[in-house]
């Protein structure tokens, strides 16, 4: 298109007489205004109602109330001597609307003349807006970054020279920062360097998700100043290391913030862990290949985790495993295209579909504190949205044999309010060849997707609270004809609570299916596993359910117990559950097993920019809490409880070692080995536990 580029963000009010006080935020994306920013050939807009408040003795105050968003796919653009004109069919994201066409006139002369927007609604009067240029970008976001004292050394803000290591030959030479990456995506990301807070973390060895939430609540200036949600505000923390050392970054935000008073705001905060092995060679001015790769990974982790806050899923979760995007994993791409292929081909940008989302997606699904994470991928049917289609991955099927089997299993019946966990098992089906597989099966790490068919027939995708970027976890599975049990790997995964709240709160029959995202673009669907959730045993339990099925309770269960002040009420409610339940209650047993780890670890809170140990680990209390759980789980004869019992008793043995009682820890493990053997567990599993028992000294 000849002349100056017209793309950018425009804002203007409704000019139609008698039409009311409405304002349009218009985004035109039909030519390149920003250097190196791809063009998506879209026009989108957000419509606001403008409230004007008049107070005596003061100038009028205005407030914008968001109403809806719309999009034009591939508008027709023409130009004459006076103006550029764009026209297209309007597609509204929500609700029912009459057929609508938009006509947009962008004057060439005089300079800075308002853009004229006309919306032609079938059967209703047209609407006219006059909009002026607000920015060459499409959206503006503030990012506040805080840093822990123990890692407060350069570089804090990532910088990577694109020609420092492997790259496509066509890559322009430039220094990339977080701001530069998002600028090329069309987003004016402003790092609020003046708000940077250094947090004294000398008492913290590793961070839990609960502590990250707590620190965000205390240090995110937008939150502490009383800012409302949703908002184009984002918080990032550079911390030491996560409680799971493999994790290099995490978008930890939940659907109800601590102290959120019922608000459903999320996607507000993430963390990057500076002491991860990825960053061992990180220096301010890279001079070696290893240092350049560390700088690249540092930038990648910041951009990737911030991307989740914009509601980006991983590339393979969107059925785009070969995407060259900040949201893909290099090793997943390489498993399809060969070693080193990702960085040899990666153009340092988001893919086309992601650019459309971040620039033109429905505002609630992009803005921080808006729709739940993963809703931007259109891969789930959230509660209250029964009209949405079945998640696409839920119907995956296989013709022919795969070398890997994924099995989903659990007990067939769950008591009302009983925490729901599944056993996910990978098995090598090749008779004579071993297989080395990625075996992190928690959905938080992106390698497993779980679908749930609810009693009402609606199929939803389980969305975890946290999204973790971590080093790979590999396990070699023996050939199927080898030693019994050595050909498989199992992991117990909690799916009772996630981004959309409780997934099994209604009595009735559920069906669960999982998809494993393997190397080489392999998708392995599991069996369809059926389970049933029982009815409340009496009226009192039914009444108590009103207190139990609360987001604070769910969050406490997800975080494995939390001593945060904001969750104290939830933990008290869980204590009430223990008091209410009978001695052999599976609900009480599994709840105790779930929250005990929170008692067995230290908890830190913020006191005047210093991380202070506010509650010391109390493994003795955790052991006492789980005594009843060991007995209840141990009395169940079904093999379906083996993995949960093993996980609990091994954790208890660790607690016993912590309090200096190795003899008790050894006995705990030997008792576990005996019980599992009696219940038909595979010999290698039993022997491994016996070997662990012998190390307790």
N, C-alpha and C positions, 0 to 999 in steps of 0.2 A: 504494500500500500504506500503510495507516494506521500511526501510530506512528513510532518512530525508524528511520531506514534501517539495514539489516543488512549491506549490502555491505561488502566488505573482505577482508582477508587473515587467515586463522586457521591456527593451528599446534597439532597435538596428536598424542599417541602412541596406538599400538594398545592397546586394552584387552581384546581377546579372549584368554581364558586359553589359554596354550600357543601363541599365535600368533606369537611371536617379537618382536624389537625393531624395530618399524617406526614411522615418523613420517609424518604427512600434512601437507603445506602446501596449504591449501584456499583457493580464491579464489571468493567469492560476488559476483556482479555482476548483481543483479536490481532494484536501486533506486539512487537517486542519493544517495551519501554525500558525494561531492566536488563542490563547486560548479562548475557549467558542464561537468562531465564527463558525456558521453553514457552511457547504459546499454546494454550489449550483450546482456543477457538470456542470460548464460552462467554456468556454474559449472565450474571446472577445478581440478586438483590435481596436485601432484608427490608421488611416494612415495619415501621414503628408508629405507634400513636404517640403524639406529643402532648404531655400534660403541662399546662402552664399554671403555676401557683402564684397568686398575687397576695403579698403581705403588706400591711400598712407601713408606709415609710421605707419600703425596700423595693429594689428593682424586681421585676417578675423573674421567677425561677422556673426553669424548664426541666422536665424529666422525660426520657424516651422509654416507652413501654413496648417491648418487642412483641410483634404479632405473628409474622410468618416469613418464610423465605421462598424464593422461586429461582428457576434456572432456565436458560435458553441454550439448547444444544446446537452448536454449529449455525449461528445466525447468518443470514444473508447480508453481506456488507457491500455497499456501493459508495462511490464518491463522485461529486461534481465540483464545480468551481467554488461553491459556497460552504459545503458541509459534507461530512461523512454520515451515511445513514446505515443503520443496522435494524434488522427486523427478524422476528422469529416467533415460534409458538412457545408460550410460557408453560413450564412444567412446575406445578406447585408440589412441595415436598409433603405437605400434610393437608388433610381435609378434602372436601368436595367443592370444586369451583366450576363455574361455567367456562366454556372454551374461551381462552384468552390469548391475544396476540399483542406483542410489544413493538412499538415503533419508536426508534431512538434517533435523534438528530444531534450530531456533534458539530457545531459551527466551526469553520476554519477561520473565518474573520467575522468580527474583530476577535483578537486574542482574548482568551479567558471568558468568552461569552458562555452563558449557562447551557448545559446539555438539556435538551427537551425530551422528556420521556412520556409517551402516551400508552396507556394500557387499555386495549379494546376488549371489553367483556361482552360476550354474546348475551343479548337480551337485557343488558344494563348499561347505564351511561358510562362513557369512557372517563378515565382518570388521567390528569396531566400533572407532571412534576417538572420543576426546573432545578437542575443539579449542578453544583460547581465542583471543580477538581479538589479533592482532599489530599491525595497522595498518589505517587506512582506505584505504590504497593497496594495489595488487595486487603490486607488486614494488618493491624498493629498489636503486638503482644509485649508485655513487660515481663522480663525474667529476672528474678532476684536470686543471686547465688550467695550462699553462705559457705564457710569453710571451717573445718575442725583445726584446732591449733596444732595437733600432731602432724598434719600434712599441709600446713600453711607455708609452703615453699614453692617457688616457681617450678614449672608453670601451673598457675591456677586456672587460667582461661586457656583452652586449647588453641593452638595454632599449628597448621600443617601445610608445608609447601608441596603442592601437587607433583612437583618434579623430583621429590626427594627419594622416591622409591618406585616400585612397579606401578605402571599406569598404562592406559590406552595411548597410542601414539598421538591421537588427536586432542589430548587433554590440554587446554590452555594453561599456561604457567601462571599460578597465582597462589597467594597465601590464604588458606581457608580458615575461618573461625566459625563459631556457632552462628554469629550474626550473618556472616557472608553466605553460609550454606542456606539459611532460611531466607535471606534476601533473594538468592537465585531461585527459591521456591515461590517468591512473590510475597513474602511475609517480612514485615518490618519488626524484627525481634530486637528489642532494646534491653540490653543487660544493665540493670540498675546498680552500677558499680558503687555508687555512693551509699547504698544500703547494705553493702557487704559486712557481715558480722563474723568475727572470729570466735568460735565456740571452744572453750577450754574443755577438752575431752580426756584429760590425763587419767581419769578413772575408768575409761571405757576401752576394753580390749576388742570388742566386736559389737556390731549394732544389730538389734532386732527390729522387725517391722514396727512393733509397738513403740519403740524408742524413736524411730524416725518420724512416726506420726506425731508423737508428743513434742518433739523438737520443732517440727513444722508449725504446730499450733502456737508455740512460744516465740518463734523467731521470724516467721513470715510477716513482714511489715504490713502487707495488705490485709492479712487476717487480723493482726493485733490492732490495727487501726479501725476495725469494724467494717471493712469492705464487704459488700454483699456479693452473692453468687447467682448466676454465672457471671464471669468476668474474664477479660483477656489478661489474666495475671497468672504467673507460673513461678514456682519455687524449686530451686535445685540445691542440693547439699553435696559438697565434696567431703567424704568421710574416710575413715581408715579402712575397715573391712567389715563385711557382713558376717552374720553368724554362720552362714554357709560360705566358706572361703572361696568356693568356685565362682561365686556371683560377683561380677564386675560392675554391674549397674542394676537398678531396680526402679520401676515405677510402682510405688507401693500404695498409692492412694485408694481409699475405700469409698463405698457408697454413702457412708455416714461418718463424718469427721468426729473425732473426739470432741465432745461438748457441742455437737452440731445441732442439738435440739430438734432432731428429726429431719434436718435438711438432707437432701439427696445430692450433695455436691461432691464431685470427685475429679480425678485427673488434674490435680492441682500441684502435686509434688513428686519429685524423683530424686534419686541419689546415685552418685558415682563413687566407687571405692578405690582410692588412690593407691592402697597397698596391695592391690591385686597383682598377681604375677605378670599380667599383661603390661603393666606399667613399670616394671623393674628397671628398664633402660630409659625411662622418660627423663629428659633434660630440657632445659630452656632453649638451647641451641643445638639441635641434633647434628652430629658429625659422622656417625656411623650408620650402617644399614639397620642395625638393631634399634638404634635410637630413633631413626625415622619411622620405623614400623610401630614403635611404641607411641610416638606422637600421632600417627595415623589412627591407631586403635583408641587413643584417648579422645580424639575428636569424634570418632565414630560412636563411641559409647555415649558421649554427651548428646550428640544429635539423635541417636537412636532412642534413648530414654525420653528426651523431650518430644520426640515424634509420637510416642505412646500417649503423651498428654494431649496431643492434637487428635487423638482417637485413631491412630494408625495401628493396625494389626501387623503381625509378621507377614511377610510376603507369602509364605506357604499356607498360612491360615486363610488367605484370600485366593487360594488355588493358583498362585503365581510363583511357584518355587524357583523359576529361572529369572525372576525379576532382578535387574541390576539396580538396587535400591539401598538406601540407608537402613531400610527395615528388613533386609534379608541378612542371613548369616553367611559369611564367606565360606565356611566349611560345608554348609548345606548346598550352596551353589557349586562348590568344587566337587562334591560327591556326585553331581550330575555331569559336570563339564570337564573335570580333570583338575589335578592339583595346581593351585595358583591361578586358576581361570578367573576367579572373581575380581581380584585386584588388577589383573591384566586387562579386564574389560570394563570395570566400574567407572562411570563418568562423573562420580561424586554428586549425584542428585537423587531425588525421589523419582519414582516411576510416574508415568503419565496419569494413571488412575489416582495415585496419591496426590498429585498436583491439583487435579480436579477437586478432590475432596477438601484439601486444605484451603484452596482459594474460593471454591464455589459450593462446598457441601452445605447441607442444612445447618444453619447456625448452631442449634442446640447440640448437634453431634460433633461439632468442632471446638466450640468455646469451652474453656476450662470451667468445671463446675456445672456443665450442662448434662447431656445424656450420658448414661453409663458407658464406661470403657468397653469397646468392642461393638457398640451399636453402630459406629460409623462404617463397619465392615458389612453391615446388612446380613449378618450370618446367624442371627438368632431371633427368637420371638419373645421379647420381654413381657413380663406380666402386664395384662391389660391390652395386649396387642394381638389378640387371637386371629385377627384377619391377615397377619403377615404369613408369607409362604414358609414352608418347611425349610430349615437351614440346609443349604445345598449339600454339605458334606455328610449329612445324616443318611443319605440314600446311596452312599458309595458302595460299590459291589465289585467282586472279583470274578473273572472267568479264567479258569486254570489254576495251577498250583503256585503258591508263593513259598519261598524258603523260610519265611517267618510266620509263626502263628501268634496272634494276640488274643488272649483269653480274658474276659471280664467275669469275675465271680464274686460272690459274697454269700452271706446267709440269705435265705429266701424270705425271711420274715423279720421285720423291724418293729419294735414297740413304738408307740406314739412318742414323739420327741427324742427318740434315740438317735444319736449322731450317726450319719450314714457315711461309711467308708467302703471302698471297693478294693479288691485285689486285682491289679493289672499284671498279667504274666506274659512275657515274651518267651517263645520256645523255638529253637532251631529245628526245623523239620527235615533238613538235609541228612541223609543217613550216614554219610562218611566224611563230611567236611565241617570244620568248626566255622562259626560266624562271629565276627566282632561287631557289636552293635552299640549305638548310643542307647543307654539304659536309664536315662533320667525320665521317669514316667509321670512326674507331677505336672499337671497342665500349666503350672506357673512358668515352666521353662519352654513352653511352646512346642514340644515334641509330641504331645498327645492332645487330642480333642475329644471331649466327652459329650454325647447327646443323650437327652433324657426325654422320654415320652411320658407325659404326666397323665393322671387319671382322666382328665377331661379330653385327652386325645392330642393336645398340643405338644409339639416337639420343640424343645429349647436346647440351646448350646450352653453347657456349663462354662461360665466365665470366672476365672479365679480373681481374687482381690488384688494380688500382686502379679507383676510381670517381671521376670528375672532374666538378665543377660549374663550367661555364665560360661565358663570353660566346659568342654565336653566331658561326659562321663561314659567311658567305654567298658564293656564287659565282653569277654570271649565266651561264647556258648559252645559247649562240646557237641559233636555230632549226635544225631538222634539215636544211633546205635551204640553210643558209648555208655558210660556209667549213668545209671538211673538218677535223674534229677540234675545232673550237671549240664544238661542241654537247655536249661530254662533260667529265667530271672524274674522275680516277683517283687512288687512294691505295693504297699498299702497307701491308698490315696483318699484323703478326706474330700468329699464333694457335697457335704450337707449344706454349706453356706458359701456364697460367692457374690459376685457383683450385683446380682439381681435379688439378693436376699436368700431366704431358705428355699431350697429346691424340693424338699420332701415334707412340707408342712401339712399336706392334705392326706388323710387316710385314703387308701386305695392301692391299685396296682400300677406299678411303674415299669418301664422297659428302658434299659440302659445299653448304649453301644458306644464304642470308642474307636478312634482312628489313630494309628501310629504313623507319624511322618518320618520315614526312614531315609537313609542315604540313597543317592541316585534317583531321587524323585519317586521313591517307593511309598505307596499308601497301603497300609495293612488294616483293613477293617476287622473288627472283632466280631464275636458272636453277639447275639441279642440276649442280654441277661434280664431276667424278670425278677422283680422283688415286690413285696407288698408291705405297706405301712399300715399298722393296726389302728383301731379306733381308740379314743380315750377310754381308760378303764372305768371311769366314773365321772360324775358331774364336777367334782372338785378338780380333777386333773384337766378337764376341759376348760374350766375357768382359769386355771394356772397357765394354760397355753397362751392366753392373751398377754401375759407378762413375758413368757419364754420366747415367743416368736417375734422378737424385737431385734433391730439391727445391732444394738450394743451387745446383746447376747451372742448373736451370730459372729460378730467381730471378735469377741472374747474367745469363742471356740476356734475360729480361724487362726487367731494369733497364739493358740495353745496356752491361753491364760495370760492376763495382763494386769499388773498392779497400777496401771495408770489411774490417776484420780478420777478422770472422766469416765472410766469403766468400772469404778468401784461399785456402783449400783448394780451393774450387770453381774459382777462376781458375787455380790450378796444374793442375787436371785438364783444363781447356780448353787450356792450353798443351801438355799431354801429347797432347791430340787433334791439335793442329797437327803435332807431331813424328811422330805415327803415320801420318797421312794422306798419300797420294801428292800429288805436285805439282799435279795437275789435279783434286784432290778438291773437289767442290761442297760437301760437308759442311764442310771446312775453310774454303773461301771464304766461305760464308754465315755461319759462326760468327764469323770475323774481322770481317766487315762489321757483324755484330750488336753485338759488344762493343767495337769501336774507339771509339765516341763516349764511353764511360766513361773512356778514356785521355786524350781531348782536352778534358776539363773538370776544373776544380779539384774537390777533395774536402775536406770539412770534418768534423772530429770534435770531440767535446766534451772539454774539459779543465777541470775545476773550474768548471763553469757558463759556460765561454767556448768559443765556436765557433772552433776553430783550424784553419788551413789545414794539413792533414797530408800532402797530396800535390798538387803543382802540376800543372796541365794539361801533358800531354806530346804535343802534336799530331804531333811528329816520330815518336814511337814508334807512334802510331796510323796514320800514313801508311805506315810500314814494314810494319806488320802487314797492311795492306790492299793492298799492292802485288800480292801473289799473288792476292787476291780480284778485283782489277780485271782481271788477265790471264785468270783462269778464267771470269768472267762475260762478258768481252768476246769470248772465243772461241766462246761458245754462239751459234749462228745464230738460234735461235728468238726470236720477238718476246716470248715469255712472260717473258724475262729483262730486257726493256728497262727497265721501271720500276725494278727493283732496281738495275740498273747505273747508271741516271741518279741515283737517290737516293744511291748510294755515291760516285759521282764528284763530284757537287755538294757533298757533305759534305767530301770531300777538298779541293776547291777552297777551301772556307771555312777549312780547317785551314792550307792554304798561305798564305792571306791573313793568318792569325793569326801565322804565323812570319815574315811580311814577305817573301814571295816571290810577288808578283803576276804576274810573267811565267810562272811555273810554273802558277799557278792559271788564268791565261788559256789556256795550252796545254791544261790538263786539260779545260776546258770545251769548247774547240774540238774536241779529240779526241772528246769525248762527242757533240757535235753531229754530227760526221762518222760515228761508229759508228751512232748512232740513225738517221741518214738512210739509211745503207747497209742497215739492218735494217728499213726500211719504216715508221718512226715518222711520225706526222702532221706536216705542215709547220709548223703553229703551235708545236708543242712544240720542234722543232729551232730555229726562229727565236728563240724565247724564250731558249734556252740560249746561242745566239750573242750575243744582246743582253747577257746576264749576263757573258759573256766580255769584252765590250768595256768593261765597268765596272771590270774588274780593273786597277787602276792603283797 
